[in-house]
Amino acid sequence: MEILKLISSGESQTLEFKEGVSRSLGKSICAFLNSNDGTVIVGIEDRKKRVIGIKKSDMEKIENIISSLYPRPKPGNIKIELHRIDNKLIAIIRIKKSEKLHTYGNVAYVRTGSSDRPLMLDEVIERAAESLLIKFDELIFHDADLDVLDSEILERYLKLRKERRNILIPSLPAEDIFKLVGASRDGMPTNAGILFFTERPQKYIPHAKIRIVELQSIEKRDISDEREIEGNLMDMFDSALKIVLSKLRKSARINIYRREEYEIPPEIIREAIANAIIHRNYLDEREIIIFIYPDKIEIINPGEFPPGVDPKNPVHKPRNPVISRLFFDIGIVEKYGSGILSMNAAASDAGIDPVSYTHLTLPT
């Protein structure tokens, strides 16, 4: 019998036993919602894997526990099955990982191995950013005053915006323009302001940088060149793009005139680097890493795709909406939500493999 086989396998990352209905059941359901798909079987003695059963009245208690989760899970996230083994009633609760961050008793839990643990405050904030419950770039940066924002960088941004989007430069004080573009709020710089409009944002957000590593081979991973790029987001984008393009091989194509072409279309590299800067999770203290191999380029971008977004469904759900808009204003982003499609179209035109994506999950 499938259920007996499941019970005999023992507790794991995806399976939990509960002897009865208690607060620990709520913790486990919450942990699976926040971590991975899983199953909780109620009415099993966990150490001996022995069926002890529950009462029919326990079903109401289970429903009450599910109702107390916040936010309330979608109907499809939790399914309950009732079975009888040796005339003893057990409840099998099947849980699908949620796109949201859930709490039970005002505490968020995650699954680690075969146990549940509460998230620390910094982990809760990071998870909330992954779920788009908070937007990092909109938050006020409290450890610096408004005067750290550079008016010369603002002037450069406004000129680029005028050239590429034909948006008139407003006749306003710099302080007012910073507020209008989302670089400040309540008289303080925002995280977007720090990243985009300071000369060296790494002074305030140290991990906001790009590392470029060139390797001689995939097997040996011998490093032939390594560079660390710092500066504001515009400068980092320009520097990273220039370095990566300088590492690409070129081939000659002769139609009427001889023309050199990159082995990977520059528009793919441009879009990929921009996406990494715009959509990374800046609460994750890893840096962006670009690996240049002899036959491919790999960009590791901290964070997952936002909920409801994947390469097959590239809808516009920016994790950092202010940064996204600033990059759009200066023409680095041409059209919201079109990056993945345009990269694959360019790859197809060039006769190379399409761009592939891998989710980077948060450690639990």
Short mmCIF file of the C-alpha atoms (twelve columns), coordinates in Angstrom:
data_MODEL
# 
_entry.id   MODEL 
# 
loop_
_atom_site.group_PDB 
_atom_site.id 
_atom_site.type_symbol 
_atom_site.label_atom_id 
_atom_site.label_alt_id 
_atom_site.label_comp_id 
_atom_site.label_asym_id 
_atom_site.label_seq_id 
_atom_site.Cartn_x 
_atom_site.Cartn_y 
_atom_site.Cartn_z 
_atom_site.pdbx_PDB_model_num 
ATOM 1   C CA . MET A 1   0.000   0.000  0.000   1 
ATOM 2   C CA . GLU A 2   1.389   3.391  -1.030  1 
ATOM 3   C CA . ILE A 3   0.574   5.063  2.306   1 
ATOM 4   C CA . LEU A 4   2.298   2.346  4.342   1 
ATOM 5   C CA . LYS A 5   5.328   2.605  2.089   1 
ATOM 6   C CA . LEU A 6   5.358   6.361  2.631   1 
ATOM 7   C CA . ILE A 7   5.184   5.910  6.410   1 
ATOM 8   C CA . SER A 8   7.955   3.311  6.419   1 
ATOM 9   C CA . SER A 9   10.286  5.735  4.592   1 
ATOM 10  C CA . GLY A 10  10.505  7.943  7.692   1 
ATOM 11  C CA . GLU A 11  10.643  11.690 8.167   1 
ATOM 12  C CA . SER A 12  12.640  13.783 5.704   1 
ATOM 13  C CA . GLN A 13  12.859  17.184 4.041   1 
ATOM 14  C CA . THR A 14  9.486   16.474 2.432   1 
ATOM 15  C CA . LEU A 15  7.732   14.271 5.016   1 
ATOM 16  C CA . GLU A 16  6.697   14.906 8.628   1 
ATOM 17  C CA . PHE A 17  4.757   12.761 11.126  1 
ATOM 18  C CA . LYS A 18  2.500   14.114 13.880  1 
ATOM 19  C CA . GLU A 19  0.969   12.011 16.633  1 
ATOM 20  C CA . GLY A 20  -1.887  14.449 17.100  1 
ATOM 21  C CA . VAL A 21  -3.105  17.967 16.418  1 
ATOM 22  C CA . SER A 22  -1.035  20.610 18.194  1 
ATOM 23  C CA . ARG A 23  0.862   23.846 17.537  1 
ATOM 24  C CA . SER A 24  3.725   21.875 16.006  1 
ATOM 25  C CA . LEU A 25  1.402   20.918 13.154  1 
ATOM 26  C CA . GLY A 26  0.933   24.593 12.317  1 
ATOM 27  C CA . LYS A 27  4.693   25.115 12.371  1 
ATOM 28  C CA . SER A 28  5.266   22.225 9.944   1 
ATOM 29  C CA . ILE A 29  2.571   23.334 7.501   1 
ATOM 30  C CA . CYS A 30  3.979   26.860 7.608   1 
ATOM 31  C CA . ALA A 31  7.523   25.556 7.042   1 
ATOM 32  C CA . PHE A 32  6.520   23.547 3.963   1 
ATOM 33  C CA . LEU A 33  4.629   26.527 2.523   1 
ATOM 34  C CA . ASN A 34  7.775   28.635 2.869   1 
ATOM 35  C CA . SER A 35  10.331  26.026 1.773   1 
ATOM 36  C CA . ASN A 36  9.266   23.160 -0.461  1 
ATOM 37  C CA . ASP A 37  6.415   20.815 -1.313  1 
ATOM 38  C CA . GLY A 38  5.820   18.369 1.498   1 
ATOM 39  C CA . THR A 39  3.457   16.026 3.299   1 
ATOM 40  C CA . VAL A 40  2.384   15.886 6.932   1 
ATOM 41  C CA . ILE A 41  0.703   12.709 8.159   1 
ATOM 42  C CA . VAL A 42  -1.265  13.167 11.370  1 
ATOM 43  C CA . GLY A 43  -1.903  10.105 13.520  1 
ATOM 44  C CA . ILE A 44  1.580   8.540  13.315  1 
ATOM 45  C CA . GLU A 45  4.008   8.005  16.154  1 
ATOM 46  C CA . ASP A 46  7.177   9.386  14.584  1 
ATOM 47  C CA . ARG A 47  9.849   7.313  16.347  1 
ATOM 48  C CA . LYS A 48  8.296   3.903  15.752  1 
ATOM 49  C CA . LYS A 49  6.381   4.881  12.600  1 
ATOM 50  C CA . ARG A 50  3.344   3.326  14.256  1 
ATOM 51  C CA . VAL A 51  -0.230  4.216  13.293  1 
ATOM 52  C CA . ILE A 52  -2.064  5.528  16.360  1 
ATOM 53  C CA . GLY A 53  -4.861  7.405  14.583  1 
ATOM 54  C CA . ILE A 54  -6.821  10.586 15.296  1 
ATOM 55  C CA . LYS A 55  -10.452 11.442 16.059  1 
ATOM 56  C CA . LYS A 56  -12.916 12.826 13.541  1 
ATOM 57  C CA . SER A 57  -13.235 15.888 15.750  1 
ATOM 58  C CA . ASP A 58  -9.537  16.604 15.135  1 
ATOM 59  C CA . MET A 59  -10.396 17.645 11.584  1 
ATOM 60  C CA . GLU A 60  -11.945 20.868 12.860  1 
ATOM 61  C CA . LYS A 61  -8.751  21.579 14.807  1 
ATOM 62  C CA . ILE A 62  -6.674  21.024 11.655  1 
ATOM 63  C CA . GLU A 63  -8.891  23.446 9.721   1 
ATOM 64  C CA . ASN A 64  -8.535  26.011 12.514  1 
ATOM 65  C CA . ILE A 65  -4.739  25.722 12.364  1 
ATOM 66  C CA . ILE A 66  -4.758  26.250 8.598   1 
ATOM 67  C CA . SER A 67  -7.086  29.237 9.044   1 
ATOM 68  C CA . SER A 68  -4.652  30.832 11.484  1 
ATOM 69  C CA . LEU A 69  -1.808  30.887 8.944   1 
ATOM 70  C CA . TYR A 70  -1.084  34.375 7.634   1 
ATOM 71  C CA . PRO A 71  -1.561  35.212 4.881   1 
ATOM 72  C CA . ARG A 72  -4.190  32.565 4.271   1 
ATOM 73  C CA . PRO A 73  -2.860  29.956 1.792   1 
ATOM 74  C CA . LYS A 74  -4.563  29.596 -1.553  1 
ATOM 75  C CA . PRO A 75  -7.025  26.657 -1.725  1 
ATOM 76  C CA . GLY A 76  -4.701  24.705 -4.016  1 
ATOM 77  C CA . ASN A 77  -1.736  24.981 -1.660  1 
ATOM 78  C CA . ILE A 78  -3.094  22.588 0.974   1 
ATOM 79  C CA . LYS A 79  -5.077  19.406 0.416   1 
ATOM 80  C CA . ILE A 80  -6.266  17.038 3.150   1 
ATOM 81  C CA . GLU A 81  -6.973  13.343 2.637   1 
ATOM 82  C CA . LEU A 82  -8.491  10.999 5.208   1 
ATOM 83  C CA . HIS A 83  -7.522  7.326  5.232   1 
ATOM 84  C CA . ARG A 84  -8.054  4.361  7.509   1 
ATOM 85  C CA . ILE A 85  -5.289  1.906  8.357   1 
ATOM 86  C CA . ASP A 86  -6.203  -0.983 10.640  1 
ATOM 87  C CA . ASN A 87  -9.454  0.869  11.308  1 
ATOM 88  C CA . LYS A 88  -7.530  3.906  12.575  1 
ATOM 89  C CA . LEU A 89  -8.141  7.288  11.006  1 
ATOM 90  C CA . ILE A 90  -5.154  9.306  9.735   1 
ATOM 91  C CA . ALA A 91  -5.019  12.662 7.956   1 
ATOM 92  C CA . ILE A 92  -2.585  13.218 5.100   1 
ATOM 93  C CA . ILE A 93  -1.941  16.912 4.508   1 
ATOM 94  C CA . ARG A 94  -0.246  17.641 1.188   1 
ATOM 95  C CA . ILE A 95  1.336   21.098 0.936   1 
ATOM 96  C CA . LYS A 96  2.638   22.947 -2.118  1 
ATOM 97  C CA . LYS A 97  5.273   25.620 -1.711  1 
ATOM 98  C CA . SER A 98  3.659   29.051 -1.769  1 
ATOM 99  C CA . GLU A 99  4.733   32.161 -3.645  1 
ATOM 100 C CA . LYS A 100 4.175   34.149 -0.446  1 
ATOM 101 C CA . LEU A 101 5.888   34.180 2.930   1 
ATOM 102 C CA . HIS A 102 3.571   32.717 5.585   1 
ATOM 103 C CA . THR A 103 3.602   32.914 9.367   1 
ATOM 104 C CA . TYR A 104 2.029   30.838 12.120  1 
ATOM 105 C CA . GLY A 105 1.551   32.548 15.461  1 
ATOM 106 C CA . ASN A 106 3.326   35.612 13.970  1 
ATOM 107 C CA . VAL A 107 6.455   33.530 13.277  1 
ATOM 108 C CA . ALA A 108 7.709   32.415 9.850   1 
ATOM 109 C CA . TYR A 109 9.095   28.868 9.740   1 
ATOM 110 C CA . VAL A 110 11.188  27.015 7.155   1 
ATOM 111 C CA . ARG A 111 12.072  23.378 6.637   1 
ATOM 112 C CA . THR A 112 15.653  22.345 7.360   1 
ATOM 113 C CA . GLY A 113 16.283  18.641 6.888   1 
ATOM 114 C CA . SER A 114 13.545  16.833 8.814   1 
ATOM 115 C CA . SER A 115 12.843  19.682 11.235  1 
ATOM 116 C CA . ASP A 116 11.218  23.108 11.273  1 
ATOM 117 C CA . ARG A 117 12.934  26.279 12.421  1 
ATOM 118 C CA . PRO A 118 11.874  29.911 12.774  1 
ATOM 119 C CA . LEU A 119 13.398  32.490 10.465  1 
ATOM 120 C CA . MET A 120 15.608  35.177 11.973  1 
ATOM 121 C CA . LEU A 121 14.574  38.792 11.361  1 
ATOM 122 C CA . ASP A 122 17.125  39.378 8.595   1 
ATOM 123 C CA . GLU A 123 15.993  36.158 6.892   1 
ATOM 124 C CA . VAL A 124 12.354  37.270 7.095   1 
ATOM 125 C CA . ILE A 125 13.249  40.565 5.407   1 
ATOM 126 C CA . GLU A 126 15.202  38.769 2.690   1 
ATOM 127 C CA . ARG A 127 12.366  36.324 2.058   1 
ATOM 128 C CA . ALA A 128 9.871   39.186 1.977   1 
ATOM 129 C CA . ALA A 129 11.982  40.860 -0.698  1 
ATOM 130 C CA . GLU A 130 12.033  37.620 -2.730  1 
ATOM 131 C CA . SER A 131 8.234   37.490 -2.473  1 
ATOM 132 C CA . LEU A 132 7.988   41.181 -3.486  1 
ATOM 133 C CA . LEU A 133 6.314   41.996 -0.178  1 
ATOM 134 C CA . ILE A 134 8.887   44.751 0.253   1 
ATOM 135 C CA . LYS A 135 10.875  46.620 -2.398  1 
ATOM 136 C CA . PHE A 136 14.481  47.123 -1.328  1 
ATOM 137 C CA . ASP A 137 15.142  50.064 -3.605  1 
ATOM 138 C CA . GLU A 138 12.152  52.007 -2.228  1 
ATOM 139 C CA . LEU A 139 13.303  51.724 1.391   1 
ATOM 140 C CA . ILE A 140 14.941  54.707 3.104   1 
ATOM 141 C CA . PHE A 141 18.677  54.366 3.755   1 
ATOM 142 C CA . HIS A 142 19.028  55.670 7.309   1 
ATOM 143 C CA . ASP A 143 22.827  55.653 7.615   1 
ATOM 144 C CA . ALA A 144 23.486  58.613 5.342   1 
ATOM 145 C CA . ASP A 145 22.125  62.102 4.736   1 
ATOM 146 C CA . LEU A 146 20.604  63.427 1.557   1 
ATOM 147 C CA . ASP A 147 23.791  65.304 0.677   1 
ATOM 148 C CA . VAL A 148 25.537  62.023 -0.247  1 
ATOM 149 C CA . LEU A 149 23.499  62.022 -3.477  1 
ATOM 150 C CA . ASP A 150 25.673  63.444 -6.265  1 
ATOM 151 C CA . SER A 151 24.206  66.291 -8.331  1 
ATOM 152 C CA . GLU A 152 26.709  65.626 -11.153 1 
ATOM 153 C CA . ILE A 153 25.472  62.039 -11.512 1 
ATOM 154 C CA . LEU A 154 21.913  63.404 -11.484 1 
ATOM 155 C CA . GLU A 155 22.831  65.823 -14.285 1 
ATOM 156 C CA . ARG A 156 24.311  62.970 -16.309 1 
ATOM 157 C CA . TYR A 157 21.132  60.905 -15.804 1 
ATOM 158 C CA . LEU A 158 18.869  63.802 -16.828 1 
ATOM 159 C CA . LYS A 159 20.889  64.435 -20.016 1 
ATOM 160 C CA . LEU A 160 20.746  60.759 -20.977 1 
ATOM 161 C CA . ARG A 161 17.025  60.697 -20.257 1 
ATOM 162 C CA . LYS A 162 16.522  63.738 -22.505 1 
ATOM 163 C CA . GLU A 163 18.600  62.222 -25.328 1 
ATOM 164 C CA . ARG A 164 17.074  58.746 -25.235 1 
ATOM 165 C CA . ARG A 165 13.498  59.317 -24.022 1 
ATOM 166 C CA . ASN A 166 13.013  62.973 -24.963 1 
ATOM 167 C CA . ILE A 167 12.007  63.840 -21.410 1 
ATOM 168 C CA . LEU A 168 12.557  67.492 -20.642 1 
ATOM 169 C CA . ILE A 169 14.962  68.381 -17.858 1 
ATOM 170 C CA . PRO A 170 12.832  69.904 -15.086 1 
ATOM 171 C CA . SER A 171 13.680  73.378 -13.796 1 
ATOM 172 C CA . LEU A 172 13.722  72.277 -10.182 1 
ATOM 173 C CA . PRO A 173 16.299  72.084 -7.400  1 
ATOM 174 C CA . ALA A 174 18.272  68.823 -7.329  1 
ATOM 175 C CA . GLU A 175 16.662  67.927 -4.002  1 
ATOM 176 C CA . ASP A 176 13.187  68.000 -5.583  1 
ATOM 177 C CA . ILE A 177 14.284  65.985 -8.622  1 
ATOM 178 C CA . PHE A 178 15.834  63.300 -6.398  1 
ATOM 179 C CA . LYS A 179 12.443  62.966 -4.720  1 
ATOM 180 C CA . LEU A 180 10.588  62.812 -8.052  1 
ATOM 181 C CA . VAL A 181 12.738  59.975 -9.423  1 
ATOM 182 C CA . GLY A 182 12.577  57.901 -6.207  1 
ATOM 183 C CA . ALA A 183 16.124  58.606 -5.029  1 
ATOM 184 C CA . SER A 184 14.905  60.186 -1.797  1 
ATOM 185 C CA . ARG A 185 11.926  60.143 0.539   1 
ATOM 186 C CA . ASP A 186 11.093  62.135 3.652   1 
ATOM 187 C CA . GLY A 187 14.330  64.060 3.319   1 
ATOM 188 C CA . MET A 188 16.498  60.909 3.320   1 
ATOM 189 C CA . PRO A 189 18.114  58.937 0.481   1 
ATOM 190 C CA . THR A 190 16.493  55.690 -0.591  1 
ATOM 191 C CA . ASN A 191 18.483  52.562 -1.360  1 
ATOM 192 C CA . ALA A 192 17.902  53.297 -5.056  1 
ATOM 193 C CA . GLY A 193 19.363  56.759 -4.531  1 
ATOM 194 C CA . ILE A 194 22.445  55.328 -2.847  1 
ATOM 195 C CA . LEU A 195 23.001  52.751 -5.604  1 
ATOM 196 C CA . PHE A 196 22.318  55.011 -8.575  1 
ATOM 197 C CA . PHE A 197 23.325  58.526 -7.531  1 
ATOM 198 C CA . THR A 198 26.420  58.140 -5.358  1 
ATOM 199 C CA . GLU A 199 29.958  57.897 -6.694  1 
ATOM 200 C CA . ARG A 200 30.772  54.764 -4.691  1 
ATOM 201 C CA . PRO A 201 27.672  53.065 -3.240  1 
ATOM 202 C CA . GLN A 202 29.842  50.174 -1.988  1 
ATOM 203 C CA . LYS A 203 30.751  52.451 0.928   1 
ATOM 204 C CA . TYR A 204 27.153  52.003 2.090   1 
ATOM 205 C CA . ILE A 205 26.112  48.697 0.477   1 
ATOM 206 C CA . PRO A 206 29.401  46.732 0.223   1 
ATOM 207 C CA . HIS A 207 28.082  43.752 -1.756  1 
ATOM 208 C CA . ALA A 208 26.613  45.892 -4.557  1 
ATOM 209 C CA . LYS A 209 29.369  45.000 -6.995  1 
ATOM 210 C CA . ILE A 210 30.164  42.781 -9.974  1 
ATOM 211 C CA . ARG A 211 32.984  40.250 -10.179 1 
ATOM 212 C CA . ILE A 212 34.137  39.102 -13.621 1 
ATOM 213 C CA . VAL A 213 36.113  35.862 -13.753 1 
ATOM 214 C CA . GLU A 214 37.681  34.525 -16.959 1 
ATOM 215 C CA . LEU A 215 38.485  30.802 -16.939 1 
ATOM 216 C CA . GLN A 216 40.715  28.887 -19.316 1 
ATOM 217 C CA . SER A 217 38.543  25.774 -19.188 1 
ATOM 218 C CA . ILE A 218 35.379  24.464 -17.580 1 
ATOM 219 C CA . GLU A 219 37.121  21.352 -16.258 1 
ATOM 220 C CA . LYS A 220 40.213  22.856 -14.618 1 
ATOM 221 C CA . ARG A 221 38.603  26.174 -13.737 1 
ATOM 222 C CA . ASP A 222 41.997  27.862 -14.092 1 
ATOM 223 C CA . ILE A 223 41.487  31.609 -13.680 1 
ATOM 224 C CA . SER A 224 43.234  33.666 -16.348 1 
ATOM 225 C CA . ASP A 225 41.750  37.025 -15.314 1 
ATOM 226 C CA . GLU A 226 39.610  38.337 -12.464 1 
ATOM 227 C CA . ARG A 227 38.240  41.828 -11.949 1 
ATOM 228 C CA . GLU A 228 36.024  43.469 -9.343  1 
ATOM 229 C CA . ILE A 229 33.794  46.280 -10.538 1 
ATOM 230 C CA . GLU A 230 32.500  48.982 -8.221  1 
ATOM 231 C CA . GLY A 231 30.819  52.348 -8.672  1 
ATOM 232 C CA . ASN A 232 27.247  53.494 -9.183  1 
ATOM 233 C CA . LEU A 233 24.907  51.292 -11.188 1 
ATOM 234 C CA . MET A 234 25.380  53.200 -14.443 1 
ATOM 235 C CA . ASP A 235 29.171  52.987 -14.219 1 
ATOM 236 C CA . MET A 236 29.114  49.297 -13.233 1 
ATOM 237 C CA . PHE A 237 26.915  48.484 -16.207 1 
ATOM 238 C CA . ASP A 238 29.170  50.354 -18.637 1 
ATOM 239 C CA . SER A 239 32.366  48.813 -17.202 1 
ATOM 240 C CA . ALA A 240 31.041  45.251 -17.083 1 
ATOM 241 C CA . LEU A 241 29.703  45.431 -20.635 1 
ATOM 242 C CA . LYS A 242 32.994  46.811 -21.950 1 
ATOM 243 C CA . ILE A 243 35.083  44.137 -20.206 1 
ATOM 244 C CA . VAL A 244 32.905  41.203 -21.255 1 
ATOM 245 C CA . LEU A 245 32.751  42.333 -24.883 1 
ATOM 246 C CA . SER A 246 36.544  42.703 -24.907 1 
ATOM 247 C CA . LYS A 247 36.840  39.017 -23.960 1 
ATOM 248 C CA . LEU A 248 34.628  37.713 -26.777 1 
ATOM 249 C CA . ARG A 249 36.057  36.289 -29.963 1 
ATOM 250 C CA . LYS A 250 35.173  37.927 -33.263 1 
ATOM 251 C CA . SER A 251 34.680  36.357 -36.634 1 
ATOM 252 C CA . ALA A 252 34.768  37.994 -40.052 1 
ATOM 253 C CA . ARG A 253 31.650  37.920 -42.205 1 
ATOM 254 C CA . ILE A 254 31.943  39.052 -45.796 1 
ATOM 255 C CA . ASN A 255 28.867  40.202 -47.660 1 
ATOM 256 C CA . ILE A 256 29.945  43.142 -49.813 1 
ATOM 257 C CA . TYR A 257 32.235  44.496 -47.147 1 
ATOM 258 C CA . ARG A 258 34.223  42.641 -44.520 1 
ATOM 259 C CA . ARG A 259 32.554  42.952 -41.132 1 
ATOM 260 C CA . GLU A 260 33.619  41.561 -37.780 1 
ATOM 261 C CA . GLU A 261 30.947  40.077 -35.576 1 
ATOM 262 C CA . TYR A 262 31.035  38.929 -31.963 1 
ATOM 263 C CA . GLU A 263 30.559  35.218 -31.299 1 
ATOM 264 C CA . ILE A 264 27.711  36.203 -28.963 1 
ATOM 265 C CA . PRO A 265 25.562  39.163 -30.085 1 
ATOM 266 C CA . PRO A 266 26.346  42.212 -27.911 1 
ATOM 267 C CA . GLU A 267 22.652  42.860 -27.325 1 
ATOM 268 C CA . ILE A 268 22.426  39.567 -25.429 1 
ATOM 269 C CA . ILE A 269 25.339  40.495 -23.173 1 
ATOM 270 C CA . ARG A 270 23.950  43.997 -22.701 1 
ATOM 271 C CA . GLU A 271 20.505  42.750 -21.717 1 
ATOM 272 C CA . ALA A 272 21.826  40.028 -19.428 1 
ATOM 273 C CA . ILE A 273 24.090  42.379 -17.468 1 
ATOM 274 C CA . ALA A 274 21.320  44.977 -17.178 1 
ATOM 275 C CA . ASN A 275 18.893  42.339 -15.909 1 
ATOM 276 C CA . ALA A 276 21.402  41.149 -13.326 1 
ATOM 277 C CA . ILE A 277 21.863  44.670 -11.961 1 
ATOM 278 C CA . ILE A 278 18.206  45.665 -12.068 1 
ATOM 279 C CA . HIS A 279 16.544  42.498 -10.788 1 
ATOM 280 C CA . ARG A 280 19.033  41.102 -8.266  1 
ATOM 281 C CA . ASN A 281 18.061  40.812 -4.609  1 
ATOM 282 C CA . TYR A 282 20.179  43.464 -2.908  1 
ATOM 283 C CA . LEU A 283 19.331  42.040 0.518   1 
ATOM 284 C CA . ASP A 284 21.293  38.948 -0.467  1 
ATOM 285 C CA . GLU A 285 24.915  39.735 0.396   1 
ATOM 286 C CA . ARG A 286 26.366  37.809 -2.515  1 
ATOM 287 C CA . GLU A 287 27.726  39.810 -5.443  1 
ATOM 288 C CA . ILE A 288 26.911  39.410 -9.122  1 
ATOM 289 C CA . ILE A 289 29.466  37.086 -10.736 1 
ATOM 290 C CA . ILE A 290 30.115  36.819 -14.469 1 
ATOM 291 C CA . PHE A 291 32.050  33.700 -15.503 1 
ATOM 292 C CA . ILE A 292 33.618  33.843 -18.968 1 
ATOM 293 C CA . TYR A 293 34.381  30.347 -20.311 1 
ATOM 294 C CA . PRO A 294 35.908  29.493 -23.691 1 
ATOM 295 C CA . ASP A 295 32.498  28.480 -25.026 1 
ATOM 296 C CA . LYS A 296 29.921  30.289 -22.872 1 
ATOM 297 C CA . ILE A 297 29.216  33.119 -20.450 1 
ATOM 298 C CA . GLU A 298 27.470  32.479 -17.145 1 
ATOM 299 C CA . ILE A 299 25.988  35.251 -15.011 1 
ATOM 300 C CA . ILE A 300 25.103  34.397 -11.413 1 
ATOM 301 C CA . ASN A 301 22.559  36.806 -10.070 1 
ATOM 302 C CA . PRO A 302 21.584  36.657 -6.352  1 
ATOM 303 C CA . GLY A 303 17.914  35.844 -5.859  1 
ATOM 304 C CA . GLU A 304 15.124  33.914 -7.542  1 
ATOM 305 C CA . PHE A 305 12.626  34.904 -10.185 1 
ATOM 306 C CA . PRO A 306 9.794   36.914 -8.609  1 
ATOM 307 C CA . PRO A 307 6.588   34.950 -7.925  1 
ATOM 308 C CA . GLY A 308 4.740   34.183 -11.132 1 
ATOM 309 C CA . VAL A 309 7.748   34.970 -13.348 1 
ATOM 310 C CA . ASP A 310 9.865   32.442 -15.224 1 
ATOM 311 C CA . PRO A 311 11.602  32.309 -18.627 1 
ATOM 312 C CA . LYS A 312 8.427   30.962 -20.223 1 
ATOM 313 C CA . ASN A 313 6.340   33.726 -18.642 1 
ATOM 314 C CA . PRO A 314 8.517   36.862 -18.674 1 
ATOM 315 C CA . VAL A 315 5.978   39.318 -17.273 1 
ATOM 316 C CA . HIS A 316 7.121   42.627 -15.828 1 
ATOM 317 C CA . LYS A 317 7.309   42.223 -12.046 1 
ATOM 318 C CA . PRO A 318 10.387  44.209 -11.018 1 
ATOM 319 C CA . ARG A 319 11.950  43.413 -7.663  1 
ATOM 320 C CA . ASN A 320 13.460  46.903 -7.743  1 
ATOM 321 C CA . PRO A 321 10.912  49.134 -9.519  1 
ATOM 322 C CA . VAL A 322 12.796  52.402 -8.984  1 
ATOM 323 C CA . ILE A 323 16.065  51.030 -10.382 1 
ATOM 324 C CA . SER A 324 14.144  49.409 -13.238 1 
ATOM 325 C CA . ARG A 325 12.559  52.727 -14.176 1 
ATOM 326 C CA . LEU A 326 15.860  54.637 -13.924 1 
ATOM 327 C CA . PHE A 327 17.518  52.165 -16.323 1 
ATOM 328 C CA . PHE A 328 14.536  52.465 -18.671 1 
ATOM 329 C CA . ASP A 329 14.801  56.265 -18.559 1 
ATOM 330 C CA . ILE A 330 18.396  56.208 -19.834 1 
ATOM 331 C CA . GLY A 331 17.638  53.707 -22.596 1 
ATOM 332 C CA . ILE A 332 19.460  50.685 -21.199 1 
ATOM 333 C CA . VAL A 333 16.114  48.867 -20.912 1 
ATOM 334 C CA . GLU A 334 14.161  49.234 -24.138 1 
ATOM 335 C CA . LYS A 335 10.831  47.684 -23.204 1 
ATOM 336 C CA . TYR A 336 9.520   46.324 -19.917 1 
ATOM 337 C CA . GLY A 337 9.268   42.537 -19.773 1 
ATOM 338 C CA . SER A 338 10.856  41.948 -23.188 1 
ATOM 339 C CA . GLY A 339 14.450  41.148 -22.176 1 
ATOM 340 C CA . ILE A 340 14.232  37.368 -22.180 1 
ATOM 341 C CA . LEU A 341 12.344  37.314 -25.475 1 
ATOM 342 C CA . SER A 342 14.754  39.715 -27.183 1 
ATOM 343 C CA . MET A 343 17.815  37.769 -25.983 1 
ATOM 344 C CA . ASN A 344 16.462  34.507 -27.358 1 
ATOM 345 C CA . ALA A 345 15.468  36.183 -30.624 1 
ATOM 346 C CA . ALA A 346 19.018  37.514 -31.006 1 
ATOM 347 C CA . ALA A 347 20.433  34.070 -30.221 1 
ATOM 348 C CA . SER A 348 18.201  32.477 -32.842 1 
ATOM 349 C CA . ASP A 349 19.251  35.037 -35.467 1 
ATOM 350 C CA . ALA A 350 22.903  34.349 -34.668 1 
ATOM 351 C CA . GLY A 351 22.433  30.576 -34.855 1 
ATOM 352 C CA . ILE A 352 23.556  29.954 -31.270 1 
ATOM 353 C CA . ASP A 353 21.888  28.174 -28.360 1 
ATOM 354 C CA . PRO A 354 19.120  30.085 -26.564 1 
ATOM 355 C CA . VAL A 355 19.774  31.681 -23.202 1 
ATOM 356 C CA . SER A 356 19.184  29.260 -20.310 1 
ATOM 357 C CA . TYR A 357 18.223  30.082 -16.746 1 
ATOM 358 C CA . THR A 358 18.741  28.407 -13.378 1 
ATOM 359 C CA . HIS A 359 16.970  29.331 -10.162 1 
ATOM 360 C CA . LEU A 360 19.249  30.245 -7.263  1 
ATOM 361 C CA . THR A 361 17.394  29.282 -4.107  1 
ATOM 362 C CA . LEU A 362 17.961  30.795 -0.715  1 
ATOM 363 C CA . PRO A 363 19.702  28.606 1.857   1 
ATOM 364 C CA . THR A 364 17.505  27.340 4.689   1 
# 
